[in-house]
Amino acid sequence: MEMIKMLPDFPSFKTKIESSTINFISNRTCGSPLLSKINKKTCFEGRGFSFVDGCGDYVEKTFEKTGSEFSVSLDEVLEKGLVASIEKFLEANKEIQQKMTRMLLNEVNIATTKAGTNFKTDKKLITEIYLEGLKNVQVDFDERGNPYLPSMPMHPDDDLKYGKILDEHLKKNPNHMEEYQMKLDEIMEIKRKEWHDRESNRKLVD
C-alpha cells in the first residue's frame, strides 16, 4: 500500500502575510522624499481619471501600470526562510519607487512646460533657482498668514553639486543669505497680496 504524505497548508496565515506585504510595499513605495509629498487617492474601478490642471484645462489620463517581477528559489527559502522573501520585496520596492518617480517627474515636466514655469538652472545658485521658481508658482497661506512654501525636490547628486557651489559663493559673498532673505520677503509680500485677492474673489463668488 502506497502512503501519500500531504504537507500542511495555512491559508489564513498566508493571507495575513500577503496583506501585510502589500501594505508594507505600498507605504514604503510612497514614502520617498518626493512621492511622499504627493496627494493620493484610491480608485477601485475604471481605466482612467480626469482633472482640471493649473491652466484651467480639462485633462483625461489613463492609468499606467507600474510593477516589478521577482521570484524566490527553494534554495533561498531553505537558506534564509522568510527573510529571503523580504529581501526580494525590498528590491522590488526600490525598482517600483524609481519607476514611479520617473513617471512623476515626466508629468511635472509636461505640466511646467505647458504653464511656462520651467527654466534653465545652468550656472545659477540654488537660492537664485528657488526664488525664480517661487515667482512662477501660486503660494497659499494659512489662517495666521504663514505661507505654504513649495519644496524643490532634487536628485542627491544635484543637491550635493549645488550645495558645494553655494558654499563657495558664501566664502566670497558672506552677505548673500541676507540678500536672499530680503528678496524672499519681497516675493512673499507679493504672493500674500495675490492670495488675499484670490480669497476675496472666492468669498464673493460663494
Protein Blocks (a to p, Z undefined) as FASTA:
>chain_A
ZZdddddddfklmmmmmmmmmmmmmmmmmmpfklmmpccdddfedjbdcdddfkopacdd
ddddddddddddfklmmmnommlmmmmmmmmmmmmmmmmmmmmmmmmmmmmmmnopaccf
ehiafklmmmmmmmmpccdddfkopacdddddddfklmmmmmmmmmmmmmmmmmlmmmmm
mmmmmmmmmmmmmmmmmmmmmmmmZZ
